[in-house]
Amino acid sequence: MKIATCNVNGIRAAVRKGLAAWIAAADPDVLLLQEVRAPDDLVAPLIGEGYQVITWACDIRGRAGVAIAVREGIEIGREVRGLSAEQPPVDTGRWLEVELPEFGLRVVSAYLHSGDAASPEKMAAKYAHLDAVDKRLTELLGDGSVLVGGDFNIVRGEQDIANWKPNHNRHSGVLDPEIAYLNRWFGEYGYVDVQRFLLPDGQGPYTWWSQRGKAFDNNTGWRIDYQLVSPALAGVVAHARVDRALSYQERFSDHAPFVVDYALEATRPA
């Protein structure tokens, strides 16, 4: 099973810039999208034929939004939108779960709150959202195979950002209290960071580059897009890659897709 995650930074713009061609070439079985920024009824036609599409648009028009596209023929079970009964209408912080019963798998498209280190109010909202994610991840411990893919908006350490020193503890996404959440999820809770599982050493590869200056051309990037999986799933990881565009002009988003192949077979017929 091939599972891909990507923050498309607006699906309508991404389609105009080549998203559909990338989907056709990558041919994922499950596609997790963030920052869709479109009404629910527009998303499936933009993704194209061959997929069952589950969406959760943001309450604020043109902001955030997540989606999960599952190849036709794969059974879809229970869907869960959000992390609590009271979901504030913020423009970040989205969580969409879908069960794939025949594989005993739960997949999540997650867009974790971005925050702003210069705004105590925005950071408080981010930490509140991370607390809700933390609570849900504890609930999912031992609940079969779990995969959370998406834009976490946090780096784990120096390997995950080109310019660590000028950003560390100065900018959102590189603050020690934020990083502590990832260390808990990938440490105490036992979840696995697929990219670091396969590439424990070395810098990057990155998944996001600022639109400012020549960040993409100089590969001055951040690794903030993840596939977090339960240990059993980590054991069947076959291959992973970051689909970085060949040039700035060929990008369809400021993020690159993260694609993982799992040697995963159905546990029962569809």
N, C-alpha and C positions, 0 to 999 in steps of 0.2 A: 504494500500500500504506500503510495506516494502522498505525503502531506506537505503542503506549502503554506506559508504565512507571509503576508505583506501588508504594510500600511500604504494604501494607494494614494493618500493625500487628495481625495476627491475622485470618485470612480469615473465621473463623466469626463473630467480632464484626462485621467489616466487612459481611458479608452481612446481618446483622440490622439494620445501620444504613443500608443502601441500595446496597451495592456492585453487586448484580445489576442494579438499575435503571440504574446508571451504565454498566455494560457494555453493556446493551441500547441505551442512548442513544448512547454513543460508538461502538459497533460496530467495534472494532479488528480488523484482520486478524491481528495478533500482539500479545499482551498479556504483558508481563514483570512478574512480581510478586515482591516481597521481604517478608520477615518474615511468611511465610505461617502459621507456627506451628500446623501441623496435620499429621497423618499423611498419607503420600502418597495412600492410597486415598480420603481424604475430599475432596481438593482438586478433582478433576474435577467431581463432582456439585455442588459449591458454585459453581464457575464457570458451569456450565450447559451446555446443548446447543449444538452447532454448532462445538465446538472439540476439537482433539486436545491433550491436556494432558501435559506432561512435568514431573516434579517432582523435587526433591531435598530431603528433610526433614533437619532437624538431628538429630544423634545425641542431643542433649539434648531431652527431650520438652517440647513447648510453646514452643520457642525457635526463632528464626531461620527457616530454610527458604526456598527460592526455587522459582519455577515459571515455565514458559513455556506459554502457550496459543496454538495456531496454528489458524487457521480450517480447518475440514474442507475437503478438496479440494486443499490445499497440501501438496505432498510434504515429508516430514520425512526428513532424512538422518542422519548420524552425530550422536550425543549425547556430550557430555563433561561429567563431573561432577567438579568440584574442580580445583585448580591443581597438585597434586603427588600422588605416590603415598601420602604420609603426610599425611592431613588431620586435624588435631587436632580433638577434639570441643568446639570453642568455640561460644558461642552467637551469634557474629557471624562474618562473613567467609565468604560462600558465592558460588560461581561455577558457573553452569550454561550450557553452550553447546549450540546446536542448529543444524545446517546445513539450509538451505532450498535444495536443489540447483537447482530450476528457476529460481531468481532469482540463483543464484551468490552467495548471501548467508549469512553466519554471524551469528546473533544470540545475545547473552549476557544473562542476567539476573544482575546482580551486586549483592550486598549486602556492601559493604566494611566491614571491621572498624571499630567505633565508637570504641573506645579510651576513655581517661579520663586527662586531664592530671595528675590527682592521684595516679595509680598508675603508677609506672615499669614494673611488670610488664605492665599492660594496654597501655601504649604500646609496649612492646617487641613484644608480640603483634601490635599494629596495624601496626607498621613491617615486621615479618616478613611479614605478609599483603600489605602494599603492595608489598614486594619481589617476592613471587610474582606479583602482578598485573602489575607492571612487566615481569617476565621474559616472561610470556605475551603481553603487548602487543607486545613486540619480536619474538616468534615469529610473530605474526599480521601483521606489517608486510609489505605486498606480497602477502598471501594472499587476494586477491579483496576483495569488499565485506564489511566488518565493522561491526557495530553492538553496542555495549555499553551497555545501559540499566540504570539502577538507582539505588539509594541509595549514594552515594559517601561520605557522612558527612564531607565536606570542602567548604568554600567556596573559591572561587578568589581573592576579594578583596573590597574594600569594597562593590562593587556587589551582592554576593551575600548580605549580611547587614545587617539594619536597624541593629544596634548594634555597629559594628566596633570602636571603641576599647575598650570595656569587656571585649570577648571576645578580641581579638587577642593571641595568645601567652599566653593565660590558660586557655583551654578547648579541649578536643579538638575538632577540626574547623576550628579557626582558628589553628593553630600553623604557623609558617613552614616547619618540616621537612615537614609534611603537604602544605601548599600547593605545595611544591617538586615533589612527584610530579605534580600536575595540570599545573604549568607545563612539565614535561618531556613529558608525554603530548600536551599541546596545543601544544607548541612544537617541541622537538627531534624528536619522533617523527612529527609532522605530522597527528595525529588532530584532529578538529574537534569543538568543543563546539557542538552545534546551536543551543542557545538563544542563546549569545553570537554565533554566526555570523549569526543573524537580527536580534538586538538588541544590537549592540555597545556602545551607550551607554545610560545611564539605570540606575536602581536596580531590582533584581529582574527579573521577578516571582519571588517566593519559592515554595518547594514544601513547606516544613515550618515549623510553628509549635508552640512549646512548649505543653503542656497547662496550664502554670501561668499564673495571672493572666488577663489579657485579651490575650494575645499575638496570637491570631487576629483578634479584633475590632479591634485596633490595627494589624494587619498588621506586627507585629514578628517577621518571619520570617527564615528562612535558605534559600538556594538550595543544596540538597545532592543533588538528584535530577537526573540527567543522561542525555542520549543522546550518547555518544561514537561518532563514525563515521569511517570512512576517507574521504579527500578525494573519491573518486568519488561516494560517497553524499551528501556535503554538496552536490554539484552538482545533485542531483535533489530537494532539500528543497523542498516546495511551500508548506507552512504548518505552524506549530507553536503550541501553546497550553498553558497551565497551567489545568487544570479546577478552579479554586478554588471551593469551595462558597459558596453565597450567604450562608450564616449558619453560626455555630458548631454549631447544632443539626442542620444538614443534612450535616455532615461524616460520612464513614464511616471516616476515618483521620486521624491527625495530619499526614499527608502529603497533598498533592494530586497527582493524576495529571498526567504530562507526556506530551502527545500530539503526534505528528508525522506529517504526510502526506508520503510520498515518491512522486515520479513514477517509479515503478519498475515495469518490465514483466518478465515471465518471459523468460529467455534461451533456454529450450527448453520444449517441451510437458511438462506434468506426467505 
